[in-house]
Amino acid sequence: MSRARRIVVTVCPREAGAVRVPVEDGERACRLDARGLLRRLRQAVERRGVADRVQLSEACAGGCRTAGPNVGVTIYPLAVAGERGDHVAIGWRTYVHSLPTLDCLARIIDENLDEPSAPASKPPAPSARRSHRPAC
């Protein structure tokens, strides 16, 4: 049995460049720079109701001097109720130059929490989805 985790997702707002990736599974890809990534990750955290376990940070995420955006994830154990959490990482992952390979941006949250939370509302089925491009 794995222990519950909390994660810190770091995005460097100074990195130039953009990536085309869907935000949620089943959505169309949209073009996002570092600030857009942070904004859309915040929305994904809220939709999933995991704000108590996911912290977003603006700082260096590695991959400097190359086209970004790049994302780093640091994984910590979730503190046991009544105890103070520590800051000793139990794992980490980087998404330097690999964001375009993700099926969706929200995968960063889902694959790094041990018990992924389902989105509050699932995107409509492809047949019911409007044909216009979602606002990014």
DSSP file (Angstrom, degrees, kcal/mol; ACC not computed):
  #  RESIDUE AA STRUCTURE BP1 BP2  ACC     N-H-->O    O-->H-N    N-H-->O    O-->H-N    TCO  KAPPA ALPHA  PHI   PSI    X-CA   Y-CA   Z-CA
    1    1 A M              0   0    0      0, 0.0     2,-0.2     0, 0.0     0, 0.0   0.000 360.0 360.0 360.0 128.6    0.0    0.0    0.0
    2    2 A S        -     0   0    0    112,-0.1     2,-0.2     1,-0.1     3,-0.1  -0.593 360.0-116.6 -89.5 150.3    1.5    3.4   -1.0
    3    3 A R        -     0   0    0     -2,-0.2   111,-0.1     1,-0.1    -1,-0.1  -0.582  38.9 -96.4 -82.4 144.8    1.4    6.4    1.2
    4    4 A A        -     0   0    0     -2,-0.2    74,-2.8    74,-0.1     2,-0.3  -0.249  45.5-148.2 -60.2 149.0   -0.6    9.4    0.0
    5    5 A R  E     -A   77   0A   0     72,-0.3     2,-0.3    -3,-0.1   110,-0.1  -0.771  16.3-156.4-119.2 160.3    1.5   12.1   -1.7
    6    6 A R  E     -A   76   0A   0     70,-2.7    70,-3.0    -2,-0.3     2,-0.3  -0.962  20.9-156.7-127.1 151.1    1.5   15.8   -2.1
    7    7 A I  E     -Ab  75  54A   0     46,-3.0    48,-2.7    -2,-0.3     2,-0.5  -0.940  15.9-149.8-131.7 151.7    3.3   17.4   -5.1
    8    8 A V  E     -Ab  74  55A   0     66,-2.4    66,-2.4    -2,-0.3     2,-0.6  -0.986  16.5-159.2-116.8 119.6    4.9   20.7   -6.0
    9    9 A V  E     -Ab  73  56A   0     46,-3.0    48,-3.0    -2,-0.5     2,-0.5  -0.890   9.7-161.6-102.4 121.4    4.6   21.5   -9.7
   10   10 A T  E     +Ab  72  57A   0     62,-3.5    62,-2.4    -2,-0.6     2,-0.4  -0.891  12.9 176.5-111.2 131.1    7.2   24.1  -10.9
   11   11 A V  E     -Ab  71  58A   0     46,-2.6    48,-1.0    -2,-0.5    60,-0.2  -0.999  26.5-134.0-130.3 132.7    7.0   26.1  -14.1
   12   12 A C    >   -     0   0    0     58,-0.9     3,-1.0    -2,-0.4    58,-0.2  -0.780  10.4-162.6 -88.0 115.6    9.5   28.8  -15.0
   13   13 A P  T 3  S+     0   0    0      0, 0.0    22,-0.2     0, 0.0    -1,-0.1   0.606  85.2  63.9 -73.3  -8.7    7.6   31.8  -16.3
   14   14 A R  T 3  S+     0   0    0     20,-0.1     2,-0.3    45,-0.1    46,-0.0   0.607  75.1 106.8 -89.2 -12.9   10.8   33.2  -17.9
   15   15 A E    <   -     0   0    0     -3,-1.0    19,-0.5    55,-0.1     2,-0.1  -0.490  65.1-138.1 -72.1 130.9   11.2   30.4  -20.4
   16   16 A A        +     0   0    0     -2,-0.3    52,-3.5    50,-0.2     2,-0.1  -0.421  57.8  56.9 -81.0 161.6   10.4   31.4  -23.9
   17   17 A G        -     0   0    0     50,-0.2    17,-0.5    -2,-0.1     2,-0.3  -0.343  62.3-121.4 108.2 172.2    8.4   29.2  -26.2
   18   18 A A        -     0   0    0     50,-0.3     2,-0.3    15,-0.2    15,-0.2  -0.950  11.0-145.4-148.7 163.5    5.1   27.5  -26.2
   19   19 A V  E     -D   32   0B   0     13,-2.2    13,-2.9    -2,-0.3     2,-0.7  -0.968  13.2-134.0-134.0 148.2    3.7   24.0  -26.6
   20   20 A R  E     +D   31   0B   0     -2,-0.3    11,-0.2    11,-0.2     9,-0.1  -0.923  47.6 137.5-104.4 114.9    0.6   22.5  -28.2
   21   21 A V  E     -D   30   0B   0      9,-1.9     9,-1.5    -2,-0.7    83,-0.1  -0.984  55.1-107.6-153.6 142.1   -1.1   20.1  -25.8
   22   22 A P        -     0   0    0      0, 0.0    83,-3.1     0, 0.0     7,-0.2  -0.449  22.5-145.0 -66.2 148.4   -4.7   19.3  -24.8
   23   23 A V  S    S+     0   0    0      5,-0.5    83,-2.5    81,-0.3     2,-0.3   0.921  81.8  22.2 -80.7 -46.8   -5.4   20.5  -21.2
   24   24 A E  S >  S-     0   0    0      4,-0.2     3,-2.0    81,-0.2    -1,-0.2  -0.837 101.6 -82.5-118.2 157.0   -7.8   17.6  -20.4
   25   25 A D  T 3  S+     0   0    0     -2,-0.3    79,-0.1     1,-0.3     3,-0.1  -0.341 116.1  19.3 -57.3 130.4   -8.1   14.2  -21.9
   26   26 A G  T 3  S+     0   0    0      1,-0.3    -1,-0.3    77,-0.3     2,-0.1   0.301  98.2 116.6  91.5  -9.4  -10.2   14.3  -25.0
   27   27 A E  S <  S-     0   0    0     -3,-2.0    -1,-0.3     1,-0.1     2,-0.2  -0.465  72.0 -99.0 -86.5 163.4   -9.9   18.0  -25.6
   28   28 A R        -     0   0    0     -2,-0.1    -5,-0.5     1,-0.1    -4,-0.2  -0.484  45.4 -98.9 -74.8 151.2   -8.2   19.6  -28.6
   29   29 A A        -     0   0    0     -7,-0.2     2,-0.3    -2,-0.2    -1,-0.1  -0.440  40.9-168.6 -69.0 143.1   -4.6   20.8  -28.2
   30   30 A C  E     -D   21   0B   0     -9,-1.5    -9,-1.9    -2,-0.1     2,-0.5  -0.947  27.7-104.4-131.3 158.0   -4.1   24.5  -27.6
   31   31 A R  E     +D   20   0B   0     -2,-0.3     2,-0.4   -11,-0.2   -11,-0.2  -0.686  43.0 179.4 -85.4 124.2   -0.9   26.6  -27.7
   32   32 A L  E     -D   19   0B   0    -13,-2.9   -13,-2.2    -2,-0.5     2,-0.1  -0.988  16.5-161.5-130.8 131.3    0.3   27.4  -24.2
   33   33 A D     >  -     0   0    0     -2,-0.4     4,-2.6   -15,-0.2     5,-0.2  -0.341  51.1 -82.0 -90.7-174.7    3.3   29.4  -23.0
   34   34 A A  H  > S+     0   0    0    -19,-0.5     4,-2.2   -17,-0.5     5,-0.2   0.905 131.5  46.5 -60.0 -44.1    4.6   29.1  -19.4
   35   35 A R  H  > S+     0   0    0    -22,-0.2     4,-2.3     1,-0.2    -1,-0.2   0.892 112.5  50.5 -66.9 -38.3    2.1   31.5  -17.9
   36   36 A G  H  > S+     0   0    0      2,-0.2     4,-2.6     1,-0.2    -2,-0.2   0.888 108.2  53.6 -64.5 -38.7   -0.7   29.8  -19.8
   37   37 A L  H  X S+     0   0    0     -4,-2.6     4,-2.7     2,-0.2     5,-0.2   0.939 109.4  48.0 -59.6 -47.5    0.5   26.4  -18.5
   38   38 A L  H  X S+     0   0    0     -4,-2.2     4,-2.4     1,-0.2    -2,-0.2   0.920 112.2  49.1 -59.8 -44.6    0.3   27.7  -14.9
   39   39 A R  H  X S+     0   0    0     -4,-2.3     4,-1.8     1,-0.2    -1,-0.2   0.929 114.5  44.2 -61.8 -45.5   -3.1   29.2  -15.4
   40   40 A R  H  X S+     0   0    0     -4,-2.6     4,-2.1     1,-0.2    -1,-0.2   0.844 111.4  53.4 -72.1 -32.6   -4.5   26.0  -16.9
   41   41 A L  H  X S+     0   0    0     -4,-2.7     4,-2.5    -5,-0.2    -1,-0.2   0.902 106.8  53.6 -65.2 -40.1   -2.8   23.8  -14.3
   42   42 A R  H  X S+     0   0    0     -4,-2.4     4,-2.3     1,-0.2    -2,-0.2   0.920 109.2  48.6 -58.3 -43.3   -4.5   25.9  -11.6
   43   43 A Q  H  X S+     0   0    0     -4,-1.8     4,-2.7     1,-0.2    -1,-0.2   0.904 110.7  50.2 -64.0 -41.2   -7.8   25.2  -13.2
   44   44 A A  H  X S+     0   0    0     -4,-2.1     4,-1.9     2,-0.2    -2,-0.2   0.888 109.4  51.6 -65.0 -38.8   -7.1   21.5  -13.4
   45   45 A V  H  X>S+     0   0    0     -4,-2.5     5,-1.8     2,-0.2     4,-1.0   0.932 112.0  46.6 -62.1 -45.9   -6.2   21.4   -9.7
   46   46 A E  H ><5S+     0   0    0     -4,-2.3     3,-0.7     1,-0.2    -2,-0.2   0.921 110.4  51.9 -62.9 -45.1   -9.4   23.2   -8.8
   47   47 A R  H 3<5S+     0   0    0     -4,-2.7    73,-1.5     1,-0.2    -1,-0.2   0.870 113.1  45.8 -59.7 -36.7  -11.5   20.9  -11.0
   48   48 A R  H 3<5S-     0   0    0     -4,-1.9    -1,-0.2    71,-0.2    -2,-0.2   0.619 105.1-130.0 -82.7 -13.4  -10.0   17.8   -9.4
   49   49 A G  T <<5S+     0   0    0     -4,-1.0     3,-0.2    -3,-0.7    -3,-0.2   0.862  70.5 123.4  68.0  35.8  -10.4   19.2   -5.9
   50   50 A V    >>< +     0   0    0     -5,-1.8     3,-2.1    -6,-0.1     4,-1.4   0.052  19.4 121.3-116.3  24.6   -6.7   18.5   -5.0
   51   51 A A  T 34 S+     0   0    0     -6,-0.3    -1,-0.1     1,-0.3    -5,-0.1   0.770  73.6  59.7 -61.1 -24.6   -5.6   22.0   -4.0
   52   52 A D  T 34 S+     0   0    0     -3,-0.2    -1,-0.3     1,-0.2    -2,-0.1   0.626 116.0  33.2 -76.6 -12.0   -4.6   20.6   -0.6
   53   53 A R  T <4 S+     0   0    0     -3,-2.1   -46,-3.0     1,-0.2     2,-0.5   0.478 111.9  63.7-119.7  -7.9   -2.2   18.2   -2.2
   54   54 A V  E  <  -b    7   0A   0     -4,-1.4     2,-0.4   -48,-0.2   -46,-0.2  -0.974  56.7-174.4-126.7 121.3   -0.9   20.1   -5.2
   55   55 A Q  E     -b    8   0A   0    -48,-2.7   -46,-3.0    -2,-0.5     2,-0.4  -0.935  13.3-148.8-111.5 135.5    1.1   23.3   -5.0
   56   56 A L  E     -b    9   0A   0     -2,-0.4     2,-0.4   -48,-0.2   -46,-0.2  -0.878  17.7-171.3-104.9 137.2    2.0   25.3   -8.1
   57   57 A S  E     -b   10   0A   0    -48,-3.0   -46,-2.6    -2,-0.4     2,-0.8  -0.970  23.4-142.7-132.5 141.4    5.3   27.2   -8.1
   58   58 A E  E     +b   11   0A   0     -2,-0.4     2,-0.3   -48,-0.2   -46,-0.2  -0.904  59.5 103.2-101.7 106.9    6.9   29.8  -10.4
   59   59 A A  S    S-     0   0    0    -48,-1.0     2,-0.1    -2,-0.8   -45,-0.1  -0.939  78.9 -47.9-165.7 178.3   10.6   29.0  -10.4
   60   60 A C        -     0   0    0     -2,-0.3     3,-0.1     1,-0.1   -49,-0.0  -0.409  42.8-179.2 -62.5 132.0   13.3   27.4  -12.5
   61   61 A A        -     0   0    0      1,-0.4    34,-0.2    -2,-0.1    -1,-0.1   0.246  46.9-104.2-114.8   9.2   12.2   24.0  -13.7
   62   62 A G  S    S+     0   0    0      8,-0.1    -1,-0.4    10,-0.1   -50,-0.1  -0.154  90.7  89.5  88.7 170.3   15.4   23.1  -15.6
   63   63 A G    >   +     0   0    0      1,-0.1     3,-1.1    33,-0.1    34,-0.0   0.717  59.5 176.2  75.9  21.2   16.0   23.1  -19.3
   64   64 A C  T 3   +     0   0    0      1,-0.2    -1,-0.1   -49,-0.1     3,-0.1  -0.119  58.3  30.6 -57.5 156.8   17.2   26.7  -19.3
   65   65 A R  T 3  S+     0   0    0      1,-0.2     2,-0.3     0, 0.0    -1,-0.2   0.522 105.7  89.1  69.5   8.7   18.5   28.3  -22.5
   66   66 A T  S <  S-     0   0    0     -3,-1.1    -1,-0.2   -50,-0.1   -50,-0.2  -0.890  94.1 -79.7-126.9 162.9   16.2   26.1  -24.6
   67   67 A A  S    S+     0   0    0     -2,-0.3   -50,-0.2    -3,-0.1    30,-0.1  -0.417  72.4 149.1 -63.0 129.4   12.7   26.6  -25.8
   68   68 A G        -     0   0    0    -52,-3.5   -50,-0.3    -2,-0.2     2,-0.1  -0.067  66.5-178.6-103.4-153.8   10.2   25.8  -23.0
   69   69 A P        +     0   0    0      0, 0.0     2,-0.3     0, 0.0    28,-0.3   0.541  49.5 179.4 -78.2 155.5    8.0   25.7  -21.3
   70   70 A N        -     0   0    0    -58,-0.2   -58,-0.9    -2,-0.1     2,-0.4  -0.909  10.9-156.5-122.8 151.8    9.4   23.1  -19.0
   71   71 A V  E     -AC  11  95A   0     24,-0.6    24,-3.6    -2,-0.3     2,-0.4  -0.976   4.5-166.6-131.7 139.4    7.8   21.6  -15.9
   72   72 A G  E     -AC  10  94A   0    -62,-2.4   -62,-3.5    -2,-0.4     2,-0.4  -0.961   5.6-159.6-122.8 145.6    9.3   19.9  -12.8
   73   73 A V  E     -AC   9  93A   0     20,-3.2    20,-2.4    -2,-0.4     2,-0.5  -0.991   2.0-165.9-127.0 128.3    7.4   17.9  -10.2
   74   74 A T  E     -AC   8  92A   0    -66,-2.4   -66,-2.4    -2,-0.4     2,-0.5  -0.956  13.6-150.0-112.1 132.3    8.7   17.2   -6.7
   75   75 A I  E     +AC   7  91A   0     16,-3.2    15,-2.9    -2,-0.5    16,-1.2  -0.877  17.5 176.3-109.5 130.5    6.8   14.5   -4.8
   76   76 A Y  E     -A    6   0A   0    -70,-3.0   -70,-2.7    -2,-0.5     2,-0.2  -0.901  36.3-101.5-125.7 154.5    6.5   14.5   -1.0
   77   77 A P  E     -A    5   0A   0      0, 0.0     2,-0.3     0, 0.0   -72,-0.3  -0.537  42.1-112.4 -71.6 145.8    4.7   12.2    1.4
   78   78 A L        -     0   0    0    -74,-2.8   -74,-0.1    -2,-0.2   -25,-0.1  -0.632  38.4-107.6 -76.7 134.4    1.4   13.7    2.7
   79   79 A A        -     0   0    0     -2,-0.3     2,-0.2     1,-0.1     6,-0.1  -0.322  31.1-112.7 -63.9 143.0    1.6   14.5    6.4
   80   80 A V    >   -     0   0    0      4,-0.2     3,-2.6     1,-0.1    -1,-0.1  -0.529  49.9 -82.7 -72.3 143.4   -0.3   12.2    8.7
   81   81 A A  T 3  S+     0   0    0      1,-0.3    -1,-0.1    -2,-0.2     3,-0.1  -0.204 118.5  17.0 -51.0 130.7   -3.2   14.0   10.4
   82   82 A G  T 3  S+     0   0    0      1,-0.3     2,-0.3    -3,-0.1    -1,-0.3   0.309 108.5  99.1  88.2  -8.7   -2.0   15.9   13.4
   83   83 A E  S <  S-     0   0    0     -3,-2.6     2,-0.4     0, 0.0    -1,-0.3  -0.790  76.5-113.4-110.1 155.0    1.6   15.8   12.3
   84   84 A R        -     0   0    0     -2,-0.3    -4,-0.2    -3,-0.1     2,-0.1  -0.697  34.9-121.2 -84.5 135.3    3.7   18.4   10.6
   85   85 A G        -     0   0    0     -2,-0.4     2,-0.2    -6,-0.1    -7,-0.1  -0.371  23.3-135.3 -72.7 153.3    4.8   17.5    7.1
   86   86 A D        -     0   0    0     -9,-0.2    -7,-0.1     2,-0.1    -1,-0.1  -0.518   9.1-131.0-102.5 176.6    8.4   17.4    6.1
   87   87 A H        +     0   0    0     -2,-0.2     2,-0.7     2,-0.1    -2,-0.0  -0.111  63.8 121.7-119.0  34.4   10.2   18.8    3.1
   88   88 A V        -     0   0    0    -11,-0.1    -2,-0.1     2,-0.0     2,-0.1  -0.885  60.4-132.8-100.1 113.8   12.2   15.7    2.2
   89   89 A A        -     0   0    0     -2,-0.7   -13,-0.2     1,-0.1     3,-0.1  -0.360  18.6-168.7 -68.2 141.5   11.3   14.7   -1.4
   90   90 A I  S    S-     0   0    0    -15,-2.9     2,-0.3     1,-0.3   -14,-0.2   0.412  72.2 -11.4-105.4  -2.8   10.5   11.0   -2.0
   91   91 A G  E     -C   75   0A   0    -16,-1.2   -16,-3.2     2,-0.0    -1,-0.3  -0.961  57.0-161.5-179.3 168.1   10.6   11.4   -5.8
   92   92 A W  E     -C   74   0A   0     -2,-0.3     2,-0.3   -18,-0.3   -18,-0.2  -0.980   0.7-166.3-158.8 161.7   10.7   13.9   -8.7
   93   93 A R  E     -C   73   0A   0    -20,-2.4   -20,-3.2    -2,-0.3     2,-0.4  -0.987   9.2-150.2-151.2 143.8   10.0   14.0  -12.4
   94   94 A T  E     -C   72   0A   0     -2,-0.3   -22,-0.2   -22,-0.2   -32,-0.1  -0.914  10.6-162.9-118.5 149.5   10.8   16.5  -15.0
   95   95 A Y  E  >  +C   71   0A   0    -24,-3.6     2,-0.7    -2,-0.4   -24,-0.6  -0.431  32.3 157.8-121.0  53.3    8.9   17.4  -18.2
   96   96 A V  T  4 S-     0   0    0      1,-0.2   -26,-0.1   -26,-0.2   -33,-0.1  -0.732  80.0 -16.0 -83.4 117.6   11.8   19.1  -19.9
   97   97 A H  T  4 S+     0   0    0     -2,-0.7    -1,-0.2   -28,-0.3   -27,-0.1   0.570 121.5  91.8  65.2  12.2   11.1   19.0  -23.6
   98   98 A S  T >4  +     0   0    0     -3,-0.4     3,-1.7     1,-0.1     4,-0.5   0.436  45.1 100.1-116.9   0.8    8.5   16.3  -23.2
   99   99 A L  G >< S+     0   0    0     -4,-0.5     3,-1.7   -30,-0.3    -1,-0.1   0.880  79.1  59.6 -56.2 -39.3    5.2   18.2  -22.8
  100  100 A P  G 3  S+     0   0    0      0, 0.0    -1,-0.3     0, 0.0    -2,-0.1   0.706  98.3  60.8 -64.7 -14.9    4.2   17.6  -26.4
  101  101 A T  G <  S+     0   0    0     -3,-1.7    -2,-0.2   -80,-0.0     2,-0.1   0.600  84.1  98.9 -85.7 -10.4    4.4   13.8  -25.7
  102  102 A L  S <  S-     0   0    0     -3,-1.7     3,-0.1    -4,-0.5     4,-0.0  -0.473  73.5-137.8 -74.9 146.2    1.7   14.0  -23.0
  103  103 A D  S    S-     0   0    0      1,-0.3   -77,-0.3    -2,-0.1     2,-0.3   0.760  88.6  -5.8 -73.5 -23.0   -1.9   13.1  -24.0
  104  104 A C    >   -     0   0    0    -79,-0.1     3,-1.4   -83,-0.1    -1,-0.3  -0.953  66.3-117.2-164.7 154.3   -3.0   16.0  -21.9
  105  105 A L  T >  S+     0   0    0    -83,-3.1     3,-1.8    -2,-0.3     4,-0.4   0.848 110.5  64.8 -61.9 -36.8   -1.5   18.7  -19.6
  106  106 A A  T >> S+     0   0    0    -83,-2.5     4,-2.3     1,-0.3     3,-0.8   0.657  80.6  82.2 -64.2 -14.5   -3.6   17.4  -16.6
  107  107 A R  H <> S+     0   0    0     -3,-1.4     4,-3.1     1,-0.2    -1,-0.3   0.817  79.5  67.6 -58.7 -29.9   -1.6   14.1  -16.8
  108  108 A I  H <4 S+     0   0    0     -3,-1.8     4,-0.5    -4,-0.3    -1,-0.2   0.910 108.3  36.6 -56.6 -43.1    1.1   15.9  -14.8
  109  109 A I  H X> S+     0   0    0     -3,-0.8     4,-1.3    -4,-0.4     3,-0.8   0.947 118.4  49.8 -72.6 -50.2   -1.3   16.0  -11.9
  110  110 A D  H 3< S+     0   0    0     -4,-2.3    -2,-0.2     1,-0.2     3,-0.2   0.857 111.5  45.8 -62.2 -39.5   -2.9   12.6  -12.4
  111  111 A E  T 3< S+     0   0    0     -4,-3.1    -1,-0.2     1,-0.2    -2,-0.1   0.588 113.6  49.1 -84.9  -7.5    0.3   10.6  -12.9
  112  112 A N  T <4 S+     0   0    0     -3,-0.8     2,-0.4    -4,-0.5    -1,-0.2   0.589  94.4  76.5-107.8 -12.5    2.1   12.1   -9.9
  113  113 A L  S  < S-     0   0    0     -4,-1.3  -109,-0.1    -3,-0.2  -107,-0.1  -0.817  77.3-138.2 -92.1 139.6   -0.6   11.7   -7.2
  114  114 A D  S    S+     0   0    0     -2,-0.4    -1,-0.1     1,-0.3  -112,-0.1   0.803  98.7  34.0 -70.6 -27.8   -0.9    8.2   -5.9
  115  115 A E  S    S-     0   0    0   -110,-0.1    -1,-0.3    -3,-0.0    -4,-0.1  -0.721  89.0-150.2-125.9  81.1   -4.7    8.3   -5.9
  116  116 A P        -     0   0    0      0, 0.0     2,-0.4     0, 0.0    -6,-0.1  -0.204  11.8-132.5 -56.0 136.5   -5.7   10.5   -8.8
  117  117 A S        -     0   0    0      1,-0.0     3,-0.1   -67,-0.0   -67,-0.1  -0.708  20.1-117.0 -88.6 140.0   -9.0   12.3   -8.3
  118  118 A A        -     0   0    0     -2,-0.4    -1,-0.0     1,-0.1     4,-0.0  -0.482  39.8 -95.6 -71.9 145.9  -11.5   12.2  -11.0
  119  119 A P        -     0   0    0      0, 0.0   -71,-0.2     0, 0.0     3,-0.2  -0.293  29.7-120.3 -58.6 147.7  -12.4   15.6  -12.5
  120  120 A A  S    S+     0   0    0    -73,-1.5     2,-0.4     1,-0.3   -72,-0.1   0.874 102.3  16.7 -58.2 -38.5  -15.4   17.2  -11.0
  121  121 A S  S    S-     0   0    0    -74,-0.0    -1,-0.3     3,-0.0   -74,-0.0  -0.983  83.2-134.3-138.8 127.8  -17.0   17.2  -14.4
  122  122 A K        -     0   0    0     -2,-0.4     3,-0.1    -3,-0.2    -4,-0.0  -0.459  32.9-100.7 -76.5 149.2  -15.9   15.1  -17.3
  123  123 A P        -     0   0    0      0, 0.0    -1,-0.1     0, 0.0     6,-0.1  -0.354  51.5 -91.0 -62.8 151.6  -15.5   16.6  -20.8
  124  124 A P        -     0   0    0      0, 0.0     5,-0.1     0, 0.0    -3,-0.0  -0.230  50.7 -88.8 -62.4 154.9  -18.5   15.8  -23.0
  125  125 A A    >>  -     0   0    0      1,-0.1     3,-1.4    -3,-0.1     4,-1.2  -0.272  42.6-106.4 -60.0 150.8  -18.2   12.8  -25.2
  126  126 A P  T 34 S+     0   0    0      0, 0.0     3,-0.4     0, 0.0    -1,-0.1   0.842 120.0  53.4 -51.6 -38.3  -16.6   13.5  -28.7
  127  127 A S  T 34 S+     0   0    0      1,-0.2    -2,-0.0     0, 0.0     0, 0.0   0.797 113.1  43.1 -69.3 -26.4  -20.0   13.2  -30.5
  128  128 A A  T <4 S+     0   0    0     -3,-1.4    -1,-0.2     2,-0.1     2,-0.1   0.570  91.7 107.3 -93.5  -9.8  -21.5   15.8  -28.1
  129  129 A R  S  < S-     0   0    0     -4,-1.2     2,-0.0    -3,-0.4    -4,-0.0  -0.404  76.3-111.2 -72.1 142.3  -18.6   18.2  -28.2
  130  130 A R        -     0   0    0      1,-0.1    -1,-0.1    -2,-0.1    -2,-0.1  -0.338  19.9-127.8 -67.2 154.9  -18.9   21.4  -30.1
  131  131 A S  S    S+     0   0    0      2,-0.1    -1,-0.1    -2,-0.0     2,-0.1   0.613  78.5  97.5 -83.1 -11.7  -16.8   21.7  -33.2
  132  132 A H  S    S-     0   0    0      1,-0.1    -2,-0.1     0, 0.0     0, 0.0  -0.410  85.7 -98.4 -78.3 158.3  -15.2   25.0  -32.2
  133  133 A R        -     0   0    0     -2,-0.1    -1,-0.1     1,-0.1     3,-0.1  -0.529  41.5-111.2 -74.6 134.4  -11.8   25.2  -30.6
  134  134 A P        -     0   0    0      0, 0.0     2,-0.3     0, 0.0    -1,-0.1  -0.314  37.1 -99.3 -65.2 149.9  -11.8   25.5  -26.7
  135  135 A A              0   0    0      1,-0.1  -105,-0.0  -105,-0.0     0, 0.0  -0.518 360.0 360.0 -69.5 132.5  -10.6   28.9  -25.3
  136  136 A C              0   0    0     -2,-0.3    -1,-0.1    -3,-0.1   -96,-0.1   0.422 360.0 360.0-100.8 360.0   -7.1   28.5  -24.1
